[in-house]
Amino acid sequence: MSSSAKQAKRREIWRDFWIGLGFVTIAVLIPLFDPGNYVLSQITLFFIWAAVVTQWNLVFGVAGVYSLAHMAVFAVGGYATGMMGLYAGWNLWAALPIGALAAVIASLLIGAANLRLRGPYVAIMTLAIAQVMYSLIITDVECFIYQGRLCLNFTGGSKGLIQYGDFGFRDLLGFKYRIWGDYYLSLVLLILGMLFSLFIIYGPLGATFRALRDNQICAEARGVDRVRSQLLVFALSGIFTGLAGGVYAGVQRTIGPDMLSTTLLLFLLSMMVVGGRGTKWGPILGAGALMLVDTTLRDFGQIRVAGLSLIILLVMIFLPRGLVGLVDDIFRWRPRSRWEDGAEGGEERFDFREYQRLRNPKKTPFGTARNNG
């Protein structure tokens, strides 16, 4: 890597550091202004969704694998955490690593099932896997254990799992401030997940994933093992996705098959697309924007879905690089002279002397001379 490239990378890292520091500072201070439990609960949910989309972006955006089964990995992490609390009597703090491990295994199996597929075929296969898992859960009607006269299904069936405990913030902080514990736990999850994502993107693994995404044949010719890389990106993204599922289960105190609904899947996928697929901060920006729009449109009933769909469609048409591209264009904007070409990114400025020379060619005994250089 040349010295100029190293300097550019160093500047980019410092820019991301200050952006992250500003975001964390604002997020830490929000509860101190007492915005109310409803606002804090919505921001907590935003932190969880942003953590999921950030990891999904590693597979879908950075590595270019069109996986639609990421919510299934999220559900595995949540269900494994809840089951350990319900059936084994574990504290949810101890169950979180089990949920993450189960999510990694599920993610590896999904990645292995798609090794021979490309492009839209991966999307169809992974969506089918998520729908099969959804069907298995809602059709689970057999009794697994009895609690007195109450019959409990293994997965909870269509009603979901309940009574598996929480993270104990009510006893630790009191009923009034228990939401603060959920809030800061979700914030820590997002911070750690984002640092993990940035570490991969800036490291050699990120370069490997991008090489396979941009030109698979060329990457394999240079010695990149596609099978190993694809399994690795699925496994890595499954770690914090499973943790996010466990945190969601502990915060919501119930977990059900709605986590695998197509509506929720498309909602989170839209967060990545609207924010900027394959970018570093796009998932967080997209998650925040769509959560804000969705919360605002809840009061409009019937037009909520239509309004949200229209906003997503307009962003895809007019902002193909997502909100991150818009923010980048705003900060890079500068006034141009009338002689500059309209595009940016390395195109040359208009040469006024060359323009005069072409407009006023020299006369020679043999006629007009136009030196085309």
Contacts in CASP RR format, 6 or more apart in sequence:
PFRMAT RR
TARGET T0000
AUTHOR 0000-0000-0000
METHOD contacts of the structure
MODEL  1
MSSSAKQAKRREIWRDFWIGLGFVTIAVLIPLFDPGNYVLSQITLFFIWA
AVVTQWNLVFGVAGVYSLAHMAVFAVGGYATGMMGLYAGWNLWAALPIGA
LAAVIASLLIGAANLRLRGPYVAIMTLAIAQVMYSLIITDVECFIYQGRL
CLNFTGGSKGLIQYGDFGFRDLLGFKYRIWGDYYLSLVLLILGMLFSLFI
IYGPLGATFRALRDNQICAEARGVDRVRSQLLVFALSGIFTGLAGGVYAG
VQRTIGPDMLSTTLLLFLLSMMVVGGRGTKWGPILGAGALMLVDTTLRDF
GQIRVAGLSLIILLVMIFLPRGLVGLVDDIFRWRPRSRWEDGAEGGEERF
DFREYQRLRNPKKTPFGTARNNG
1 9 0 8 1.000
9 202 0 8 1.000
13 202 0 8 1.000
16 198 0 8 1.000
16 280 0 8 1.000
16 281 0 8 1.000
19 281 0 8 1.000
20 194 0 8 1.000
23 284 0 8 1.000
24 187 0 8 1.000
24 191 0 8 1.000
27 43 0 8 1.000
27 47 0 8 1.000
27 187 0 8 1.000
28 184 0 8 1.000
28 187 0 8 1.000
30 40 0 8 1.000
30 43 0 8 1.000
31 40 0 8 1.000
31 180 0 8 1.000
31 183 0 8 1.000
31 184 0 8 1.000
37 179 0 8 1.000
40 179 0 8 1.000
40 180 0 8 1.000
40 183 0 8 1.000
41 179 0 8 1.000
41 182 0 8 1.000
42 291 0 8 1.000
42 295 0 8 1.000
43 183 0 8 1.000
44 179 0 8 1.000
44 182 0 8 1.000
44 183 0 8 1.000
44 186 0 8 1.000
44 251 0 8 1.000
45 186 0 8 1.000
45 291 0 8 1.000
46 287 0 8 1.000
46 288 0 8 1.000
46 291 0 8 1.000
47 183 0 8 1.000
47 186 0 8 1.000
47 187 0 8 1.000
47 189 0 8 1.000
47 190 0 8 1.000
48 186 0 8 1.000
48 189 0 8 1.000
48 190 0 8 1.000
48 244 0 8 1.000
48 245 0 8 1.000
48 247 0 8 1.000
48 248 0 8 1.000
48 251 0 8 1.000
49 268 0 8 1.000
49 271 0 8 1.000
49 287 0 8 1.000
49 291 0 8 1.000
50 190 0 8 1.000
50 271 0 8 1.000
50 283 0 8 1.000
50 284 0 8 1.000
50 287 0 8 1.000
50 288 0 8 1.000
51 186 0 8 1.000
51 189 0 8 1.000
51 190 0 8 1.000
51 193 0 8 1.000
51 194 0 8 1.000
51 240 0 8 1.000
51 241 0 8 1.000
51 243 0 8 1.000
51 244 0 8 1.000
52 70 0 8 1.000
52 71 0 8 1.000
52 74 0 8 1.000
52 241 0 8 1.000
52 244 0 8 1.000
52 245 0 8 1.000
52 268 0 8 1.000
53 268 0 8 1.000
53 271 0 8 1.000
53 272 0 8 1.000
53 283 0 8 1.000
53 284 0 8 1.000
53 286 0 8 1.000
53 287 0 8 1.000
54 190 0 8 1.000
54 193 0 8 1.000
54 194 0 8 1.000
54 197 0 8 1.000
54 240 0 8 1.000
54 283 0 8 1.000
54 284 0 8 1.000
55 70 0 8 1.000
55 193 0 8 1.000
55 197 0 8 1.000
55 237 0 8 1.000
55 238 0 8 1.000
55 239 0 8 1.000
55 240 0 8 1.000
55 241 0 8 1.000
55 244 0 8 1.000
56 67 0 8 1.000
56 70 0 8 1.000
56 237 0 8 1.000
56 241 0 8 1.000
56 268 0 8 1.000
56 269 0 8 1.000
56 272 0 8 1.000
56 283 0 8 1.000
57 197 0 8 1.000
57 272 0 8 1.000
57 277 0 8 1.000
57 278 0 8 1.000
57 279 0 8 1.000
57 282 0 8 1.000
57 283 0 8 1.000
58 197 0 8 1.000
58 200 0 8 1.000
58 201 0 8 1.000
58 209 0 8 1.000
58 233 0 8 1.000
58 236 0 8 1.000
58 237 0 8 1.000
59 65 0 8 1.000
59 67 0 8 1.000
59 70 0 8 1.000
59 233 0 8 1.000
59 234 0 8 1.000
59 237 0 8 1.000
60 66 0 8 1.000
60 67 0 8 1.000
60 70 0 8 1.000
60 269 0 8 1.000
60 272 0 8 1.000
60 277 0 8 1.000
60 278 0 8 1.000
61 213 0 8 1.000
61 272 0 8 1.000
61 277 0 8 1.000
61 278 0 8 1.000
62 200 0 8 1.000
62 201 0 8 1.000
62 206 0 8 1.000
62 209 0 8 1.000
62 210 0 8 1.000
62 213 0 8 1.000
62 233 0 8 1.000
62 278 0 8 1.000
63 209 0 8 1.000
63 210 0 8 1.000
63 212 0 8 1.000
63 213 0 8 1.000
63 229 0 8 1.000
63 230 0 8 1.000
63 233 0 8 1.000
64 209 0 8 1.000
64 212 0 8 1.000
64 213 0 8 1.000
65 111 0 8 1.000
65 114 0 8 1.000
65 122 0 8 1.000
65 230 0 8 1.000
65 233 0 8 1.000
65 234 0 8 1.000
66 119 0 8 1.000
66 120 0 8 1.000
66 122 0 8 1.000
66 123 0 8 1.000
66 126 0 8 1.000
67 110 0 8 1.000
67 111 0 8 1.000
67 114 0 8 1.000
67 122 0 8 1.000
67 123 0 8 1.000
67 126 0 8 1.000
67 234 0 8 1.000
68 123 0 8 1.000
68 126 0 8 1.000
68 127 0 8 1.000
68 130 0 8 1.000
68 265 0 8 1.000
68 269 0 8 1.000
69 110 0 8 1.000
69 126 0 8 1.000
69 127 0 8 1.000
69 129 0 8 1.000
69 130 0 8 1.000
70 237 0 8 1.000
70 241 0 8 1.000
70 268 0 8 1.000
71 130 0 8 1.000
71 259 0 8 1.000
71 260 0 8 1.000
71 264 0 8 1.000
71 265 0 8 1.000
71 268 0 8 1.000
72 106 0 8 1.000
72 110 0 8 1.000
72 126 0 8 1.000
72 129 0 8 1.000
72 130 0 8 1.000
72 133 0 8 1.000
72 260 0 8 1.000
73 103 0 8 1.000
73 106 0 8 1.000
73 107 0 8 1.000
73 110 0 8 1.000
73 237 0 8 1.000
73 238 0 8 1.000
73 241 0 8 1.000
73 242 0 8 1.000
74 103 0 8 1.000
74 241 0 8 1.000
74 242 0 8 1.000
74 244 0 8 1.000
74 245 0 8 1.000
74 248 0 8 1.000
74 259 0 8 1.000
75 133 0 8 1.000
75 245 0 8 1.000
75 255 0 8 1.000
75 259 0 8 1.000
75 260 0 8 1.000
76 99 0 8 1.000
76 102 0 8 1.000
76 103 0 8 1.000
76 106 0 8 1.000
76 242 0 8 1.000
77 99 0 8 1.000
77 100 0 8 1.000
77 102 0 8 1.000
77 103 0 8 1.000
77 106 0 8 1.000
77 241 0 8 1.000
77 242 0 8 1.000
77 243 0 8 1.000
77 245 0 8 1.000
77 246 0 8 1.000
77 249 0 8 1.000
78 99 0 8 1.000
78 242 0 8 1.000
78 245 0 8 1.000
78 246 0 8 1.000
78 248 0 8 1.000
78 249 0 8 1.000
78 255 0 8 1.000
78 259 0 8 1.000
79 155 0 8 1.000
79 161 0 8 1.000
79 249 0 8 1.000
79 255 0 8 1.000
80 95 0 8 1.000
80 98 0 8 1.000
80 99 0 8 1.000
80 101 0 8 1.000
80 102 0 8 1.000
80 103 0 8 1.000
80 246 0 8 1.000
81 92 0 8 1.000
81 95 0 8 1.000
81 96 0 8 1.000
81 98 0 8 1.000
81 99 0 8 1.000
81 245 0 8 1.000
81 246 0 8 1.000
81 249 0 8 1.000
81 250 0 8 1.000
82 92 0 8 1.000
82 95 0 8 1.000
82 161 0 8 1.000
82 164 0 8 1.000
82 165 0 8 1.000
82 246 0 8 1.000
82 249 0 8 1.000
82 250 0 8 1.000
82 255 0 8 1.000
83 154 0 8 1.000
83 161 0 8 1.000
83 164 0 8 1.000
84 90 0 8 1.000
84 94 0 8 1.000
84 95 0 8 1.000
84 98 0 8 1.000
84 99 0 8 1.000
84 164 0 8 1.000
85 91 0 8 1.000
85 92 0 8 1.000
85 95 0 8 1.000
85 164 0 8 1.000
85 165 0 8 1.000
86 152 0 8 1.000
86 161 0 8 1.000
86 163 0 8 1.000
86 164 0 8 1.000
86 165 0 8 1.000
87 145 0 8 1.000
88 95 0 8 1.000
90 98 0 8 1.000
92 164 0 8 1.000
92 165 0 8 1.000
92 166 0 8 1.000
92 167 0 8 1.000
92 246 0 8 1.000
92 249 0 8 1.000
92 250 0 8 1.000
93 167 0 8 1.000
95 246 0 8 1.000
96 243 0 8 1.000
96 246 0 8 1.000
96 247 0 8 1.000
99 242 0 8 1.000
99 243 0 8 1.000
99 245 0 8 1.000
99 246 0 8 1.000
100 238 0 8 1.000
100 239 0 8 1.000
100 240 0 8 1.000
100 242 0 8 1.000
100 243 0 8 1.000
102 242 0 8 1.000
103 238 0 8 1.000
103 239 0 8 1.000
103 241 0 8 1.000
103 242 0 8 1.000
103 243 0 8 1.000
103 245 0 8 1.000
104 235 0 8 1.000
104 238 0 8 1.000
104 239 0 8 1.000
104 242 0 8 1.000
106 238 0 8 1.000
107 234 0 8 1.000
107 235 0 8 1.000
107 237 0 8 1.000
107 238 0 8 1.000
107 241 0 8 1.000
108 231 0 8 1.000
108 234 0 8 1.000
108 235 0 8 1.000
110 126 0 8 1.000
110 129 0 8 1.000
110 234 0 8 1.000
111 230 0 8 1.000
111 231 0 8 1.000
111 234 0 8 1.000
112 231 0 8 1.000
113 125 0 8 1.000
113 129 0 8 1.000
114 122 0 8 1.000
114 125 0 8 1.000
114 126 0 8 1.000
114 230 0 8 1.000
115 227 0 8 1.000
115 230 0 8 1.000
115 231 0 8 1.000
117 125 0 8 1.000
127 265 0 8 1.000
130 260 0 8 1.000
130 265 0 8 1.000
131 260 0 8 1.000
131 262 0 8 1.000
133 260 0 8 1.000
134 257 0 8 1.000
134 260 0 8 1.000
134 261 0 8 1.000
136 155 0 8 1.000
137 155 0 8 1.000
137 156 0 8 1.000
137 157 0 8 1.000
137 158 0 8 1.000
137 160 0 8 1.000
137 256 0 8 1.000
137 257 0 8 1.000
137 260 0 8 1.000
138 157 0 8 1.000
138 158 0 8 1.000
138 257 0 8 1.000
139 157 0 8 1.000
140 153 0 8 1.000
140 154 0 8 1.000
140 155 0 8 1.000
140 156 0 8 1.000
140 157 0 8 1.000
141 153 0 8 1.000
141 157 0 8 1.000
142 153 0 8 1.000
142 154 0 8 1.000
143 151 0 8 1.000
143 152 0 8 1.000
143 153 0 8 1.000
144 152 0 8 1.000
144 153 0 8 1.000
144 154 0 8 1.000
145 152 0 8 1.000
146 152 0 8 1.000
155 161 0 8 1.000
156 256 0 8 1.000
157 256 0 8 1.000
157 257 0 8 1.000
158 257 0 8 1.000
159 256 0 8 1.000
160 254 0 8 1.000
160 255 0 8 1.000
160 256 0 8 1.000
160 257 0 8 1.000
161 249 0 8 1.000
161 254 0 8 1.000
161 255 0 8 1.000
161 256 0 8 1.000
162 253 0 8 1.000
162 254 0 8 1.000
164 249 0 8 1.000
165 250 0 8 1.000
165 253 0 8 1.000
166 250 0 8 1.000
166 251 0 8 1.000
166 253 0 8 1.000
167 181 0 8 1.000
167 182 0 8 1.000
167 185 0 8 1.000
167 250 0 8 1.000
167 251 0 8 1.000
168 178 0 8 1.000
169 177 0 8 1.000
169 178 0 8 1.000
169 180 0 8 1.000
169 181 0 8 1.000
169 182 0 8 1.000
169 185 0 8 1.000
170 178 0 8 1.000
173 180 0 8 1.000
173 181 0 8 1.000
182 250 0 8 1.000
182 251 0 8 1.000
185 247 0 8 1.000
185 251 0 8 1.000
186 247 0 8 1.000
186 251 0 8 1.000
189 240 0 8 1.000
189 243 0 8 1.000
189 244 0 8 1.000
189 247 0 8 1.000
190 284 0 8 1.000
192 240 0 8 1.000
193 240 0 8 1.000
194 284 0 8 1.000
196 236 0 8 1.000
196 239 0 8 1.000
196 240 0 8 1.000
197 280 0 8 1.000
198 280 0 8 1.000
200 206 0 8 1.000
200 209 0 8 1.000
200 236 0 8 1.000
201 280 0 8 1.000
205 232 0 8 1.000
205 233 0 8 1.000
205 236 0 8 1.000
208 219 0 8 1.000
208 224 0 8 1.000
208 229 0 8 1.000
209 229 0 8 1.000
209 233 0 8 1.000
211 218 0 8 1.000
211 219 0 8 1.000
211 222 0 8 1.000
211 224 0 8 1.000
212 219 0 8 1.000
212 220 0 8 1.000
212 224 0 8 1.000
212 226 0 8 1.000
212 229 0 8 1.000
212 230 0 8 1.000
216 226 0 8 1.000
219 226 0 8 1.000
220 226 0 8 1.000
248 255 0 8 1.000
248 259 0 8 1.000
249 255 0 8 1.000
258 264 0 8 1.000
267 290 0 8 1.000
267 294 0 8 1.000
268 287 0 8 1.000
270 290 0 8 1.000
270 312 0 8 1.000
271 283 0 8 1.000
271 286 0 8 1.000
271 287 0 8 1.000
271 288 0 8 1.000
271 289 0 8 1.000
271 290 0 8 1.000
272 278 0 8 1.000
272 282 0 8 1.000
272 283 0 8 1.000
272 286 0 8 1.000
273 312 0 8 1.000
273 315 0 8 1.000
273 316 0 8 1.000
273 322 0 8 1.000
274 286 0 8 1.000
274 289 0 8 1.000
274 290 0 8 1.000
274 312 0 8 1.000
274 315 0 8 1.000
274 316 0 8 1.000
274 322 0 8 1.000
274 323 0 8 1.000
275 282 0 8 1.000
275 283 0 8 1.000
275 285 0 8 1.000
275 286 0 8 1.000
275 289 0 8 1.000
275 315 0 8 1.000
275 322 0 8 1.000
275 323 0 8 1.000
275 324 0 8 1.000
276 282 0 8 1.000
276 283 0 8 1.000
276 285 0 8 1.000
276 286 0 8 1.000
276 321 0 8 1.000
276 322 0 8 1.000
276 323 0 8 1.000
276 324 0 8 1.000
276 325 0 8 1.000
279 324 0 8 1.000
279 325 0 8 1.000
281 324 0 8 1.000
282 322 0 8 1.000
282 323 0 8 1.000
282 324 0 8 1.000
285 323 0 8 1.000
285 324 0 8 1.000
285 327 0 8 1.000
286 323 0 8 1.000
289 323 0 8 1.000
290 308 0 8 1.000
290 312 0 8 1.000
293 308 0 8 1.000
293 311 0 8 1.000
294 304 0 8 1.000
294 308 0 8 1.000
297 303 0 8 1.000
297 304 0 8 1.000
297 307 0 8 1.000
297 308 0 8 1.000
298 304 0 8 1.000
315 322 0 8 1.000
315 323 0 8 1.000
319 325 0 8 1.000
319 326 0 8 1.000
321 328 0 8 1.000
332 344 0 8 1.000
336 342 0 8 1.000
337 349 0 8 1.000
339 349 0 8 1.000
339 350 0 8 1.000
339 352 0 8 1.000
339 355 0 8 1.000
340 349 0 8 1.000
340 350 0 8 1.000
341 347 0 8 1.000
341 348 0 8 1.000
341 349 0 8 1.000
341 350 0 8 1.000
357 371 0 8 1.000
358 370 0 8 1.000
361 368 0 8 1.000
361 369 0 8 1.000
361 370 0 8 1.000
362 368 0 8 1.000
362 369 0 8 1.000
363 369 0 8 1.000
END
